[in-house]
């Protein structure tokens, strides 16, 4: 029997950055749950950054603040630092080759990994369990070499764990799409080598079943739902703002981004004209340019003609908990970054979610019975958006009560199913 006084050694892999508040909230939720179940355990977070990347030192202020005893480890397969194209290509090829060599002959890791990486290797050897941080990192939207490289980079620490005889698990993932037969076979092979798999919504579960994954797959809500919010009774008034969280665009369709911005600008001007106070908030501020939503906020503010009642919010240095508190003050949140939607829901704030890629937004909102409040970024029709906003504002109290009831149940499910997953992976082998 697995008891709370077991001194297990956990490593959470694929740690990104506290500048991405969604990723930060997932890690915070996972650490909190592990600590609650196993108070005497040790936890390390393996970063996606190498020790020579400035992001390694600057990305974990929130996690260090709440859990100062959690050690942050540099990546063995690091995210490539912005370099000249030829240097980046050479560095990526070398890292890939070394990683393949270590997977083939794990014992040589002791000789290949030096400096700070040697400590990561030591912790890996000593660990009991490797958990991949929840999120949406495993997909092939196109069967291109670049996407294969990204998939392999995220899979590598788990595959290495498998080779070293460690227990491995995916925590509350969204997965897919997996385009092309080769990509599907690659994904199937990877997932079937892990001990425990969990996804955070039903669409991802169906995707794994459709490509032939035979491992048992658990349905575990996003770990951000484990974070504390208000109890749903926080009062709002006519002075309470409508908060918009646009996202910066990291994809190739610039026209879609422009249409998305124009639709948001129209809605902002319409609401401001009706007397609502509008806050444009940067939910995520890095660490890459495509994840710096301050760029999107400034762009949106610039194209808004009348700026009365409209304000940009500086979120520099704020943690996930700070943003949960900010969003709790809103009458409505219109969010593209989905974790801004989760943060608002934690305080029963009504939301409209704009889905931009993958199954997570529609899948999670459907699990809450809130799919009628989801809009696709590729077809953001302002007439329907206005109609939904009017409905929410006219029935705000009723919607808040419904959200409060649904979130209470989901938080309990997130805790209970998360504990089942942790105990399941520890029982494997």
DARA-V328702 format. One record per helix or strand of 3 or more residues. SS is the DSSP state (helix for helix, strand for strand). FROM is the first residue (numbers start at 1). LEN is the number of residues. If there is no record, write none. Layout:
ss: [SS/SS]
from: [FROM/FROM]
len: [LEN/LEN]
This chain:
ss: [strand/helix/strand/helix/helix/strand/helix/helix/helix/strand/strand/helix/strand/helix/strand/helix/strand/helix/strand/helix/strand/helix/helix/strand/helix/strand/helix/strand/helix/helix/strand/helix/helix/helix]
from: [9/21/42/54/61/71/85/106/116/129/135/145/167/181/196/202/217/223/242/254/278/289/293/310/320/332/338/350/360/371/374/377/382/396]
len: [7/17/6/5/6/3/20/7/11/4/6/19/12/12/4/9/3/4/4/20/4/3/11/4/8/4/8/6/8/3/3/3/13/32]
